[in-house]
Amino acid sequence: MKKPENFDVIIIGGSYSGLAAAMALGRALRKALVIDNGVPCNRQTPYSHNFITHDGMQPAQISAIAKQQVAAYETVSFFNGIAAKGVKTINGFEIQTGTGETFSAQKLIFATGIKDLLPDIDGFAECWGISVIHCPYCHGYEVRHEKTGIFGNGEFGFELAKLISNWTKDLTLFTNGASTLTADQMAKLDQHNIKVVEKVSEKLIHVKGQLQYILFKDNSKAAVKALYAPSPFQQHCPIPEALGCALNAEGYLQTDSFQKTTVDGIYACGDNTNRMRTLANAVATGTTAGMVLNKEIITENF
């Protein structure tokens, strides 16, 4: 059997956090492999915001520039594919791809992001990342003062409505069924002229992802320009858990301040580790993971 090609580090996921980690490792002369299939979770998002020096650029443009810059470091390699399986070995880890290739490394970095679990509402997926959005810091300025909806209920819906009221006063909370808001919460929303609609949503009517209105099951409708709808999620990649990495109570990979997981030799960075789902945070945590991991290798080998 052919011996797998060996690396100092394998980075699984080649979007912003993975590329940031790869750059730090490349600059530290580490032989690193980035495994990525080129299908990021923000592929529908037309523009990226709140990332200084790149505000308003297309996400694909930012990642293309990043990959080009990382590729200039000759010790960094790329594999176009999916990591399907990971095992612990005497000398580190082995990763098997979906097409059967096997690579080995002393250390692993998971920059694999999360998978959004979107509701089964016609039109929702087509609008996701375009006019159905999750973060006011990433998208709120572009829809400021517009007719805006929030998809939520109970304590979560109330807190999100309170937050979004900073960007628009034309705001409606859509509970998609019976409200679970308390009387005090309802009174507070009413005080701030935030309407509550308890109808069940049937369909999102849109033009190329740009939301026009919400159609309810009773055939009534509500016009909205944007809809905030943070969705539940799961880890995009099952390998970290299979290798023993713990999740926190929210479902993110548990890491310390240096991006170390609960398994020795495995780091994680980006959206799979915390709720701060921004490009800036992805890059910051990726850079941290690459730098700290390199120091770890030095310490072990010195």
C-alpha positions as CSV (number, residue, x, y, z in Angstrom):
1,M,0.0,0.0,0.0
2,K,1.3,3.5,-0.9
3,K,2.4,5.5,2.1
4,P,0.3,8.7,2.4
5,E,2.0,12.0,1.8
6,N,2.9,13.5,5.1
7,F,2.5,17.2,6.2
8,D,3.2,19.1,9.3
9,V,-0.4,20.3,9.4
10,I,-3.6,19.5,7.4
11,I,-6.1,22.3,7.3
12,I,-9.6,21.1,6.5
13,G,-11.6,24.0,5.1
14,G,-10.1,26.6,2.8
15,S,-12.3,29.6,3.2
16,Y,-11.3,32.7,5.2
17,S,-10.2,31.0,8.5
18,G,-8.5,28.1,6.8
19,L,-6.6,30.4,4.5
20,A,-5.6,32.6,7.3
21,A,-4.2,29.6,9.2
22,A,-2.4,28.5,6.1
23,M,-0.8,31.8,5.6
24,A,0.5,31.9,9.2
25,L,1.9,28.3,8.8
26,G,3.4,29.1,5.3
27,R,5.2,32.1,6.8
28,A,6.5,29.7,9.5
29,L,7.9,27.4,6.8
30,R,5.5,24.6,7.7
31,K,4.5,22.0,5.2
32,A,0.7,22.4,5.2
33,L,-2.1,21.0,3.1
34,V,-5.5,22.8,2.7
35,I,-8.4,20.5,1.8
36,D,-11.4,22.3,0.4
37,N,-14.1,21.8,-2.2
38,G,-14.6,25.4,-3.0
39,V,-18.3,25.6,-1.8
40,P,-18.4,28.2,1.0
41,C,-21.5,28.7,3.1
42,N,-21.7,32.4,2.0
43,R,-21.6,31.6,-1.7
44,Q,-25.1,33.3,-2.2
45,T,-24.1,36.5,-0.4
46,P,-23.6,39.2,-3.0
47,Y,-21.3,41.5,-0.9
48,S,-19.3,41.3,2.2
49,H,-19.3,44.1,4.8
50,N,-17.7,45.1,8.1
51,F,-14.3,43.6,7.1
52,I,-11.9,46.6,7.0
53,T,-10.1,47.2,3.7
54,H,-12.5,44.8,1.9
55,D,-15.9,46.4,2.8
56,G,-18.4,45.9,0.0
57,M,-16.4,43.4,-2.0
58,Q,-17.8,40.1,-3.2
59,P,-17.0,37.2,-0.9
60,A,-15.6,35.2,-3.8
61,Q,-13.2,38.0,-4.7
62,I,-11.9,38.2,-1.2
63,S,-11.2,34.5,-1.0
64,A,-9.7,34.4,-4.4
65,I,-7.2,37.1,-3.4
66,A,-6.5,35.3,-0.2
67,K,-5.9,32.0,-1.9
68,Q,-3.6,33.6,-4.4
69,Q,-1.5,35.2,-1.6
70,V,-1.4,31.9,0.4
71,A,-0.3,29.9,-2.7
72,A,2.8,32.1,-3.0
73,Y,4.2,30.3,0.1
74,E,5.8,27.2,-1.4
75,T,5.3,25.0,1.6
76,V,1.5,25.3,1.4
77,S,-0.4,22.8,-0.9
78,F,-4.1,22.6,-1.9
79,F,-6.3,19.6,-2.5
80,N,-9.7,20.2,-4.2
81,G,-12.1,17.8,-2.5
82,I,-13.8,16.8,0.8
83,A,-12.3,15.3,3.9
84,A,-14.4,12.2,4.5
85,K,-12.7,10.4,7.4
86,G,-10.0,11.1,10.0
87,V,-8.1,8.7,12.3
88,K,-5.6,9.0,15.1
89,T,-2.2,7.4,14.4
90,I,1.0,6.9,16.3
91,N,2.6,10.0,14.7
92,G,-0.5,12.2,14.4
93,F,-3.5,11.8,12.1
94,E,-4.6,10.5,8.8
95,I,-7.3,12.1,6.7
96,Q,-9.0,10.3,3.9
97,T,-10.8,12.2,1.2
98,G,-14.1,11.5,-0.5
99,T,-12.3,10.2,-3.5
100,G,-10.0,7.9,-1.6
101,E,-6.8,9.8,-1.2
102,T,-5.0,9.6,2.1
103,F,-2.8,12.3,3.7
104,S,-1.1,12.3,7.1
105,A,0.0,15.1,9.4
106,Q,1.3,15.8,12.9
107,K,-1.5,18.3,13.6
108,L,-5.0,19.2,12.3
109,I,-6.9,22.4,11.9
110,F,-10.6,22.3,11.3
111,A,-11.9,25.4,9.5
112,T,-15.0,23.7,8.3
113,G,-17.8,26.1,9.3
114,I,-21.3,25.2,10.1
115,K,-24.3,24.0,8.1
116,D,-27.4,26.2,8.4
117,L,-30.6,24.2,8.9
118,L,-33.1,26.3,7.0
119,P,-36.9,26.0,7.5
120,D,-38.9,24.2,4.9
121,I,-40.5,27.3,3.5
122,D,-40.7,27.8,-0.2
123,G,-38.3,30.6,-1.3
124,F,-36.4,30.7,2.0
125,A,-33.2,29.0,0.7
126,E,-33.2,31.1,-2.5
127,C,-33.2,34.3,-0.4
128,W,-30.8,33.1,2.2
129,G,-27.7,35.4,2.5
130,I,-29.3,37.9,0.0
131,S,-32.4,39.4,1.6
132,V,-33.0,36.8,4.4
133,I,-30.1,37.6,6.6
134,H,-28.6,36.6,10.0
135,C,-26.4,39.5,11.1
136,P,-27.1,43.2,11.4
137,Y,-23.4,44.0,11.6
138,C,-22.8,42.3,8.3
139,H,-26.0,43.4,6.4
140,G,-28.0,45.9,8.5
141,Y,-26.6,49.1,7.1
142,E,-27.7,48.1,3.6
143,V,-31.3,47.7,4.7
144,R,-31.3,50.6,7.2
145,H,-34.7,52.3,7.7
146,E,-36.4,49.7,5.4
147,K,-39.5,47.7,6.1
148,T,-37.9,44.8,7.9
149,G,-39.1,41.5,9.4
150,I,-37.7,39.2,12.1
151,F,-38.3,35.5,12.1
152,G,-38.4,34.5,15.8
153,N,-40.4,34.0,18.9
154,G,-40.2,34.1,22.7
155,E,-37.1,35.4,24.4
156,F,-34.9,34.9,21.3
157,G,-37.4,36.9,19.1
158,F,-37.7,39.6,21.6
159,E,-34.0,40.1,22.0
160,L,-33.4,40.1,18.3
161,A,-36.2,42.7,17.8
162,K,-34.6,44.9,20.4
163,L,-31.3,44.6,18.6
164,I,-32.6,45.3,15.1
165,S,-34.6,48.3,16.2
166,N,-31.3,50.1,16.1
167,W,-31.3,49.9,12.3
168,T,-35.0,50.5,11.4
169,K,-38.2,51.6,13.1
170,D,-40.3,49.9,10.5
171,L,-40.1,46.5,12.2
172,T,-42.3,43.4,12.5
173,L,-41.7,40.3,14.5
174,F,-43.1,37.2,12.7
175,T,-43.5,34.4,15.2
176,N,-44.6,31.8,12.5
177,G,-47.4,30.5,14.8
178,A,-48.7,31.2,18.3
179,S,-46.6,33.8,20.2
180,T,-44.6,32.7,23.2
181,L,-43.8,36.2,24.2
182,T,-44.6,37.3,27.8
183,A,-47.1,40.1,28.5
184,D,-44.2,42.4,29.5
185,Q,-42.3,41.6,26.3
186,M,-45.4,42.3,24.2
187,A,-46.0,45.6,26.0
188,K,-42.3,46.6,25.4
189,L,-42.5,45.8,21.7
190,D,-45.8,47.8,21.4
191,Q,-44.1,50.7,23.2
192,H,-41.5,50.8,20.4
193,N,-44.1,50.3,17.6
194,I,-42.8,46.8,16.8
195,K,-45.7,44.8,15.4
196,V,-46.1,41.0,16.2
197,V,-47.7,38.8,13.5
198,E,-48.5,35.2,14.6
199,K,-49.5,33.8,11.2
200,V,-47.8,30.7,9.8
201,S,-45.6,31.4,6.8
202,E,-46.3,29.6,3.5
203,K,-43.9,31.1,1.1
204,L,-41.4,33.9,0.5
205,I,-42.1,35.7,-2.7
206,H,-38.9,37.1,-4.2
207,V,-37.2,38.2,-7.4
208,K,-33.7,36.6,-7.7
209,G,-33.4,36.3,-4.0
210,Q,-34.7,39.8,-3.2
211,L,-37.6,39.4,-0.9
212,Q,-40.9,41.1,-1.9
213,Y,-43.3,39.8,0.7
214,I,-44.2,36.9,3.0
215,L,-47.2,34.9,2.0
216,F,-49.1,33.2,4.9
217,K,-51.1,30.1,4.9
218,D,-54.3,32.1,5.1
219,N,-53.3,33.7,1.8
220,S,-52.7,37.1,3.4
221,K,-49.3,38.7,2.9
222,A,-46.8,41.1,4.4
223,A,-44.4,43.3,2.4
224,V,-40.8,43.3,3.7
225,K,-37.5,44.3,2.2
226,A,-35.4,42.2,4.5
227,L,-36.0,39.4,7.0
228,Y,-33.6,38.5,9.8
229,A,-33.8,34.8,10.4
230,P,-30.9,33.3,12.3
231,S,-31.2,29.6,11.8
232,P,-30.3,26.5,13.8
233,F,-27.2,24.7,12.6
234,Q,-25.0,21.7,12.9
235,Q,-21.3,21.2,12.4
236,H,-20.5,21.0,8.7
237,C,-17.9,18.3,9.3
238,P,-18.4,15.3,11.5
239,I,-14.7,14.4,11.7
240,P,-13.8,16.5,14.8
241,E,-16.5,14.8,16.9
242,A,-15.4,11.4,15.6
243,L,-11.9,12.1,16.8
244,G,-13.2,13.1,20.2
245,C,-13.4,16.9,20.0
246,A,-16.1,18.2,22.4
247,L,-18.9,20.6,21.5
248,N,-20.0,23.3,23.8
249,A,-23.6,23.8,24.9
250,E,-24.4,25.8,21.8
251,G,-23.1,23.2,19.4
252,Y,-19.8,24.8,18.5
253,L,-16.4,23.1,18.7
254,Q,-15.1,23.8,22.1
255,T,-11.8,25.7,22.0
256,D,-9.6,27.7,24.3
257,S,-8.4,31.2,23.6
258,F,-5.6,29.8,21.4
259,Q,-8.1,27.8,19.2
260,K,-7.1,24.4,20.7
261,T,-9.8,21.9,20.9
262,T,-10.2,19.3,23.7
263,V,-8.1,16.8,21.7
264,D,-4.3,17.2,21.7
265,G,-3.0,18.2,18.3
266,I,-6.3,19.4,16.9
267,Y,-7.2,23.1,16.5
268,A,-10.4,24.7,15.1
269,C,-11.2,28.2,13.9
270,G,-13.9,30.2,12.2
271,D,-17.6,29.8,12.3
272,N,-17.5,26.3,13.7
273,T,-16.1,27.6,17.0
274,N,-18.3,30.6,18.0
275,R,-21.3,32.7,17.1
276,M,-19.3,35.7,15.9
277,R,-20.0,34.8,12.3
278,T,-17.9,37.5,10.5
279,L,-15.0,37.4,8.0
280,A,-12.9,39.5,10.4
281,N,-13.4,36.9,13.2
282,A,-12.7,34.0,10.9
283,V,-9.4,35.5,9.8
284,A,-8.5,36.4,13.4
285,T,-9.1,32.9,14.7
286,G,-7.4,31.3,11.8
287,T,-4.3,33.4,12.2
288,T,-4.3,32.6,15.9
289,A,-4.6,28.8,15.2
290,G,-1.8,28.8,12.7
291,M,0.6,30.8,14.9
292,V,-0.1,28.9,18.1
293,L,0.1,25.5,16.4
294,N,3.5,26.4,14.9
295,K,4.8,27.3,18.4
296,E,3.5,24.0,19.7
297,I,5.4,22.1,17.0
298,I,8.6,24.1,17.8
299,T,8.2,23.4,21.5
300,E,7.7,19.7,21.0
301,N,10.7,19.4,18.7
302,F,13.2,21.7,20.3
